[in-house]
């Protein structure tokens, strides 16, 4: 534990002075010589066992190999994220273009109506003509937006990374459609008669599609564990494509057989080629309009011929017919494709998490043997940040659903949270059981104070809960090293700031262990005669005979004299009286013995006693009258005996002598003494004025 503050101090120094990383890959290594990357989905516990016997140099090779795999996965994710952003922009552009076309159509319709109702040469006709010009401007704007969409589409096709991501999304969407067809076919089969030829034929086709999808999932799992660009990777990739082709063909066969009606199938996106064709068709429909509008504008009055504005508006409206609907379909197709890209990138991020976990295992082993993993960990920290587009609500929903279904996402966290709750529950049960065992054990041990027993039970209970909580945190993937370092550093600082409190804590422990008094005892501590109310690790509370609560630090209590009047079961009570020197002591003894023996709560053994004494024998004798009783009723017996003693002394004519004090005048004059009614002897010297 002494090293924890040092670790915390070093951690603070590292945070204060950022480490400059000159190179990510440490050392001159060849990642192809790595041995632990043969299976990329190797369980973490197995990877730890494989990394244990490796040397520092070998671990550097393994770290570099896993790092390059992680980097390649991050690059793949980046390409898909760029594709998602392009798709979001394309969706917005398509919707803007559709809105522009719809606005242009509305303006053309309004202008056509206005031109039909107006007469040439009138102000109304001029207004209608102006409306027509505005409609043509809106048409030009719509055409420009469509051209921008086509240009963006061409740029995306030129980017190989984005093109590959889109193609992969389209393939996955086809498989999603095949799964939907399988579900619909199973529903349709329920309407057929079991055992009939149609039922058997449908079952055969359904089983064929089901088997193809199972083979596809199996091939994908094998592909995840294969090293990219390796011969095994190429072979498994071919198996994935073959399984995908079989699944698509089986789905088409079910559709052709009428087992999955088109109206029952969920809507899917339009493929990128179809999207491009739709956009090109829109552009070709709009271009002639633009050329016609330009020609009409140039020949409006120069040729001396006027074109019928109403006919021109009608032709423009006819050319725009269906363009806005087409653009809306394009936007919907792009949205479906974007959602598939989001689902794909979520899956890729799960694969990145799996690679990161395995790289961390190697880095832990590397650092344990003296290696430097700072650069790798900084890279992991940098690439692990996920940026979300909050404006894309639909995409966020897809991400959430995909993450919840991912083995490295929602499912993983669900398992970890279940483990966390399970460990907490188990630790709570263990804390209850252990605390009861400790309480029962200490109760059977004689001489153990109730406070000490409660303290040990509390420490056992809370300590078990703390240990259980720390173990539960590890199930969530949290490292306890930094946490313990922070706790160690904080405890090191607090030890200096709270020295007095720690001293009280130590004194409290000593009070519990040595048990000089317990709660309810009548004690005299720090000059106070009172009853103990409570004892904690920091202070002790007592209540005096006036009802005042006094709180004393445990340092004060343990550092001074402690008198416990109720420590044993028996307690001696008594009275110290003064009688004249000529008084019969035997008479006093007889009276006292008679009184003590007459009280039912005064103990016979040990019996009452009397002890006469005097320090000066100057006309008076002190007599100590003692008896024993149970500790509990002590004060009630004391009061009873005092009353009886007073009554019997009055009956016997015994008078008590008053203590006297001498007053001396310090001036050389003769001494004079005056009797003072004070309850004790004391010489008081007064100066002579």
ChimeraX attribute file (.defattr): number of C-alpha atoms within 10 A of each C-alpha:
attribute: neighborCount
match mode: 1-to-1
recipient: residues
	/A:1	8
	/A:2	9
	/A:3	11
	/A:4	20
	/A:5	20
	/A:6	15
	/A:7	18
	/A:8	22
	/A:9	18
	/A:10	14
	/A:11	16
	/A:12	13
	/A:13	11
	/A:14	11
	/A:15	10
	/A:16	9
	/A:17	9
	/A:18	8
	/A:19	11
	/A:20	8
	/A:21	10
	/A:22	8
	/A:23	9
	/A:24	15
	/A:25	17
	/A:26	17
	/A:27	11
	/A:28	10
	/A:29	18
	/A:30	12
	/A:31	18
	/A:32	11
	/A:33	12
	/A:34	18
	/A:35	15
	/A:36	21
	/A:37	21
	/A:38	11
	/A:39	14
	/A:40	19
	/A:41	18
	/A:42	15
	/A:43	12
	/A:44	16
	/A:45	11
	/A:46	10
	/A:47	18
	/A:48	16
	/A:49	10
	/A:50	13
	/A:51	21
	/A:52	14
	/A:53	11
	/A:54	16
	/A:55	13
	/A:56	17
	/A:57	14
	/A:58	16
	/A:59	26
	/A:60	26
	/A:61	25
	/A:62	26
	/A:63	27
	/A:64	25
	/A:65	23
	/A:66	23
	/A:67	23
	/A:68	13
	/A:69	19
	/A:70	23
	/A:71	18
	/A:72	14
	/A:73	19
	/A:74	18
	/A:75	12
	/A:76	19
	/A:77	21
	/A:78	15
	/A:79	21
	/A:80	27
	/A:81	20
	/A:82	15
	/A:83	23
	/A:84	25
	/A:85	14
	/A:86	19
	/A:87	24
	/A:88	20
	/A:89	15
	/A:90	22
	/A:91	22
	/A:92	16
	/A:93	19
	/A:94	26
	/A:95	20
	/A:96	19
	/A:97	26
	/A:98	25
	/A:99	17
	/A:100	20
	/A:101	28
	/A:102	21
	/A:103	17
	/A:104	26
	/A:105	25
	/A:106	14
	/A:107	22
	/A:108	27
	/A:109	19
	/A:110	16
	/A:111	26
	/A:112	23
	/A:113	14
	/A:114	20
	/A:115	24
	/A:116	14
	/A:117	12
	/A:118	17
	/A:119	13
	/A:120	12
	/A:121	8
	/A:122	10
	/A:123	11
	/A:124	15
	/A:125	18
	/A:126	16
	/A:127	15
	/A:128	24
	/A:129	20
	/A:130	13
	/A:131	20
	/A:132	25
	/A:133	17
	/A:134	16
	/A:135	25
	/A:136	22
	/A:137	15
	/A:138	20
	/A:139	26
	/A:140	20
	/A:141	16
	/A:142	25
	/A:143	23
	/A:144	15
	/A:145	21
	/A:146	24
	/A:147	17
	/A:148	16
	/A:149	23
	/A:150	19
	/A:151	12
	/A:152	16
	/A:153	18
	/A:154	12
	/A:155	13
	/A:156	18
	/A:157	15
	/A:158	10
	/A:159	12
	/A:160	11
	/A:161	18
	/A:162	22
	/A:163	18
	/A:164	16
	/A:165	22
	/A:166	26
	/A:167	16
	/A:168	16
	/A:169	24
	/A:170	22
	/A:171	18
	/A:172	18
	/A:173	20
	/A:174	20
	/A:175	19
	/A:176	16
	/A:177	19
	/A:178	25
	/A:179	18
	/A:180	17
	/A:181	26
	/A:182	25
	/A:183	16
	/A:184	19
	/A:185	25
	/A:186	15
	/A:187	13
	/A:188	16
	/A:189	20
	/A:190	10
	/A:191	9
	/A:192	14
	/A:193	11
	/A:194	12
	/A:195	10
	/A:196	10
	/A:197	11
	/A:198	13
	/A:199	16
	/A:200	15
	/A:201	14
	/A:202	21
	/A:203	17
	/A:204	12
	/A:205	19
	/A:206	23
	/A:207	14
	/A:208	19
	/A:209	25
	/A:210	19
	/A:211	16
	/A:212	22
	/A:213	22
	/A:214	14
	/A:215	19
	/A:216	22
	/A:217	15
	/A:218	14
	/A:219	20
	/A:220	18
	/A:221	14
	/A:222	19
	/A:223	22
	/A:224	15
	/A:225	17
	/A:226	22
	/A:227	16
	/A:228	15
	/A:229	9
	/A:230	10
	/A:231	11
	/A:232	15
	/A:233	17
	/A:234	15
	/A:235	13
	/A:236	20
	/A:237	18
	/A:238	14
	/A:239	19
	/A:240	21
	/A:241	15
	/A:242	16
	/A:243	22
	/A:244	23
	/A:245	17
	/A:246	19
	/A:247	25
	/A:248	22
	/A:249	16
	/A:250	24
	/A:251	29
	/A:252	16
	/A:253	17
	/A:254	23
	/A:255	19
	/A:256	12
	/A:257	14
	/A:258	13
	/A:259	22
	/A:260	24
	/A:261	15
	/A:262	12
	/A:263	7
	/A:264	12
	/A:265	17
	/A:266	11
	/A:267	12
	/A:268	15
	/A:269	23
	/A:270	20
	/A:271	20
	/A:272	19
	/A:273	9
	/A:274	13
	/A:275	21
	/A:276	17
	/A:277	12
	/A:278	18
	/A:279	22
	/A:280	16
	/A:281	13
	/A:282	21
	/A:283	20
	/A:284	12
	/A:285	16
	/A:286	21
	/A:287	14
	/A:288	13
	/A:289	21
	/A:290	17
	/A:291	11
	/A:292	13
	/A:293	18
	/A:294	13
	/A:295	11
	/A:296	15
	/A:297	11
	/A:298	11
	/A:299	13
	/A:300	13
	/A:301	11
	/A:302	8
	/A:303	8
	/A:304	8
	/A:305	9
	/A:306	11
	/A:307	12
	/A:308	9
	/A:309	17
	/A:310	19
	/A:311	13
	/A:312	18
	/A:313	23
	/A:314	15
	/A:315	13
	/A:316	24
	/A:317	20
	/A:318	11
	/A:319	17
	/A:320	20
	/A:321	15
	/A:322	15
	/A:323	23
	/A:324	24
	/A:325	14
	/A:326	18
	/A:327	25
	/A:328	19
	/A:329	19
	/A:330	26
	/A:331	26
	/A:332	18
	/A:333	21
	/A:334	26
	/A:335	22
	/A:336	21
	/A:337	26
	/A:338	29
	/A:339	24
	/A:340	25
	/A:341	28
	/A:342	25
	/A:343	22
	/A:344	22
	/A:345	24
	/A:346	25
	/A:347	21
	/A:348	19
	/A:349	22
	/A:350	20
	/A:351	23
	/A:352	23
	/A:353	18
	/A:354	20
	/A:355	21
	/A:356	22
	/A:357	16
	/A:358	26
	/A:359	24
	/A:360	19
	/A:361	17
	/A:362	28
	/A:363	25
	/A:364	17
	/A:365	22
	/A:366	24
	/A:367	14
	/A:368	12
	/A:369	15
	/A:370	9
	/A:371	16
	/A:372	16
	/A:373	20
	/A:374	16
	/A:375	17
	/A:376	21
	/A:377	15
	/A:378	14
	/A:379	14
	/A:380	19
	/A:381	11
	/A:382	10
	/A:383	13
	/A:384	14
	/A:385	8
	/A:386	7
	/A:387	7
	/A:388	11
	/A:389	9
	/A:390	9
	/A:391	8
	/A:392	10
	/A:393	11
	/A:394	14
	/A:395	22
	/A:396	16
	/A:397	13
	/A:398	18
	/A:399	22
	/A:400	17
	/A:401	14
	/A:402	20
	/A:403	22
	/A:404	17
	/A:405	15
	/A:406	20
	/A:407	17
	/A:408	19
	/A:409	20
	/A:410	17
	/A:411	14
	/A:412	17
	/A:413	19
	/A:414	14
	/A:415	14
	/A:416	18
	/A:417	16
	/A:418	15
	/A:419	18
	/A:420	22
	/A:421	16
	/A:422	13
	/A:423	20
	/A:424	21
	/A:425	16
	/A:426	14
	/A:427	23
	/A:428	19
	/A:429	15
	/A:430	17
	/A:431	23
	/A:432	17
	/A:433	14
	/A:434	16
	/A:435	21
	/A:436	15
	/A:437	13
	/A:438	18
	/A:439	19
	/A:440	13
	/A:441	11
	/A:442	19
	/A:443	14
	/A:444	10
	/A:445	9
	/A:446	7
	/A:447	11
	/A:448	15
	/A:449	21
	/A:450	16
	/A:451	21
	/A:452	22
	/A:453	19
	/A:454	16
	/A:455	17
	/A:456	17
	/A:457	22
	/A:458	16
	/A:459	14
	/A:460	21
	/A:461	22
	/A:462	17
	/A:463	14
	/A:464	19
	/A:465	22
	/A:466	16
	/A:467	13
	/A:468	20
	/A:469	19
	/A:470	18
	/A:471	18
	/A:472	23
	/A:473	20
	/A:474	14
	/A:475	19
	/A:476	17
	/A:477	11
	/A:478	13
	/A:479	12
	/A:480	13
	/A:481	12
	/A:482	14
	/A:483	13
	/A:484	17
	/A:485	21
	/A:486	19
	/A:487	15
	/A:488	21
	/A:489	23
	/A:490	15
	/A:491	15
	/A:492	17
	/A:493	12
	/A:494	12
	/A:495	13
	/A:496	10
	/A:497	11
	/A:498	12
	/A:499	11
	/A:500	14
	/A:501	17
	/A:502	17
	/A:503	16
	/A:504	22
	/A:505	19
	/A:506	17
	/A:507	22
	/A:508	23
	/A:509	19
	/A:510	16
	/A:511	23
	/A:512	24
	/A:513	15
	/A:514	12
	/A:515	16
	/A:516	16
	/A:517	21
	/A:518	22
	/A:519	16
	/A:520	14
	/A:521	17
	/A:522	21
	/A:523	23
	/A:524	19
	/A:525	20
	/A:526	15
	/A:527	11
	/A:528	14
	/A:529	17
	/A:530	22
	/A:531	23
	/A:532	22
	/A:533	18
	/A:534	15
	/A:535	21
	/A:536	18
	/A:537	21
	/A:538	19
	/A:539	19
	/A:540	21
	/A:541	18
	/A:542	25
	/A:543	19
	/A:544	17
	/A:545	10
	/A:546	7
	/A:547	10
	/A:548	10
	/A:549	15
	/A:550	14
	/A:551	14
	/A:552	16
	/A:553	21
	/A:554	26
	/A:555	20
	/A:556	15
	/A:557	19
	/A:558	18
	/A:559	12
	/A:560	12
	/A:561	12
	/A:562	16
	/A:563	16
	/A:564	17
	/A:565	17
	/A:566	19
	/A:567	16
	/A:568	9
	/A:569	9
	/A:570	16
	/A:571	17
	/A:572	17
	/A:573	18
	/A:574	16
	/A:575	14
	/A:576	13
	/A:577	16
	/A:578	19
	/A:579	21
	/A:580	17
	/A:581	15
	/A:582	9
	/A:583	14
	/A:584	11
	/A:585	16
	/A:586	10
	/A:587	13
	/A:588	20
	/A:589	18
	/A:590	12
	/A:591	16
	/A:592	23
	/A:593	18
	/A:594	13
	/A:595	18
	/A:596	26
	/A:597	15
	/A:598	12
	/A:599	13
	/A:600	10
	/A:601	15
	/A:602	24
	/A:603	18
	/A:604	13
	/A:605	9
	/A:606	12
	/A:607	14
	/A:608	22
	/A:609	15
	/A:610	20
	/A:611	12
	/A:612	15
	/A:613	14
	/A:614	13
	/A:615	9
	/A:616	8
	/A:617	11
	/A:618	10
	/A:619	13
	/A:620	21
	/A:621	23
	/A:622	20
	/A:623	19
	/A:624	15
	/A:625	20
	/A:626	18
	/A:627	24
	/A:628	22
	/A:629	23
	/A:630	16
	/A:631	16
	/A:632	12
	/A:633	12
	/A:634	18
	/A:635	12
	/A:636	10
	/A:637	20
	/A:638	17
	/A:639	11
	/A:640	13
	/A:641	22
	/A:642	13
	/A:643	11
	/A:644	17
	/A:645	19
	/A:646	11
	/A:647	12
	/A:648	15
	/A:649	16
	/A:650	11
	/A:651	9
	/A:652	11
	/A:653	9
	/A:654	16
	/A:655	12
	/A:656	15
	/A:657	16
	/A:658	17
	/A:659	20
	/A:660	20
	/A:661	18
	/A:662	16
	/A:663	17
	/A:664	19
	/A:665	17
	/A:666	13
	/A:667	10
	/A:668	8
	/A:669	9
	/A:670	8
	/A:671	11
	/A:672	9
	/A:673	12
	/A:674	10
	/A:675	11
	/A:676	15
	/A:677	12
	/A:678	11
	/A:679	12
	/A:680	10
	/A:681	13
	/A:682	13
	/A:683	11
	/A:684	11
	/A:685	11
	/A:686	10
	/A:687	9
	/A:688	10
	/A:689	6
